[in-house]
């Protein structure tokens, strides 16, 4: 997610990773080749399931002269370590008609 002002200046950027791991640690079981023993695996899913959403609220103080902020969120899929493919991209622009009216004197 990246937020930029009307001049393209980055106000904020953040990356969140949703992981799904298979760990071999169930019951202290020891197997010579653990990765081949499916009964020793424990799945830890920190990912998003199909059609599941996630949302987060960010609050930022912006310069009083800011006229608009464009927020771009891109969902990427890591096919293999270090190789990311975009799945979906959403862009929204927030406009401030008179930004100075929000400043308390």
N, C-alpha and C positions, 0 to 999 in steps of 0.2 A: 504494500500500500504506500502510495506517495501522494503528498498534498503539496500543491504549488500555488503561488499567488498569480495575479493577472500578468506579471512580467516573467513568469516561468521560474521564479526563485523557489527552491525547495524549502518548505516550511517544516515538514516532517516526513520521515520514511521509516517503515517498519516491515520486518519479515517474520512471519510465524510459520513454523514447520509442524506438520501433523505426521507423526510417525506410526508405523505398524511394525513391530519387531517380533521375531520368534526367538525366544531364549531357551537354552537347554539348562534348566536348573530345578526341575520338579523332583521333590522328595530326595534330594541329595544323591540321585541315581548316577552311578558312574558307568559309562559305556565306552569301550575302546574308541569307537568312531561315533560320537554322540550325534553328529549332524545326520546320520543315517537312521537313527532310532526315533521315530515319530512319537513314541510314548514318553520320551524324555523332554519333549518340547512344551513350553508355556508361551502362549501368545499374549503380547501386550499391545493393545490397540489404542493409540492416541490419535488416530486418524478420523476423518470424516466419512461416515457411511453414505451410500447413495441417497440423494435427496435430503440429507441432513444439512442444516445451516449452522453458522456460527456468527455471532456478532459481538462487536466491541465498541464502546463509546469512547471517543477521544475528545478532550476539551483543551483548546489551545488559545492563548492570547495572541492576537495578530496585531500588526502595526495598524494604527487608526486610519491610515490612508489606503488600506487594502480595499480594493473594489470587488474582488472575487477570489475564490479559492476553488481549484479543480482537484478533485480526489480521484485517483486511479487505483483500482484494486485488480490485481491479476492473480488468478489461481493457476499454479504451475504443478506439473506432475514430474517427479524425478524418475525417469525410466531406468537409469543406472546412476551410480554415484557421480555427481558433478554434471550430469546431462539433464537439463530441465526443458520441458515442453509446455508452452502455454495451453491451458484448457479453456479458460474463460476470462474475459476482461470486461470490467465495468468502469465507466467514467461518469462522474457527476460534478456539476459546477454549482457552487453556492455564490449568489451575487448579493452584495450589500449596496443598496441604493444610496443611502447616506450614512456611511460608516461612522461619521463623527457624532451622530445623534445617540450612539450607544455609549459614549464616553461620559462618565460621571464627573461633574465639576466640583 
